[in-house]
Amino acid sequence: MSAPTRQEVMDAITAAPLEKAPGMSGLSGDLLKQLGPIAVNIFVVLVQASMIQCKIPKEWLKGLIYCIPKGPSWSGKVNEVRPITLLEHARKIMFTII
């Protein structure tokens, strides 16, 4: 797999939705959009290296499962919640490029 260009990575960051819950690292898409030039370069190199080597950071393979009540109140019953998995935004950006 060929490495994405810096512009492709920047386009994926720009296209990422705002105000979404972050993954385990706490880095939100909003924060990634605020990266300065040095941090952007580091992120671009990380994405490029991941794609060239066909490996992604182990932390990007983890998700945080969070249960959200289906109604306004929760009685403690599992069937009254819906689970969501919070994934790393950096991972989402890389998979957008793929």
Secondary structure, DSSP 8 states (H G I E B T S, - for coil): -----HHHHHHHHHHS-SS----TT---HHHHHT--HHHHHHHHHHHHHHHHHT---GGGG--EEEEEESSSS--S-GGGEEEEEE--HHHHHHHHH-
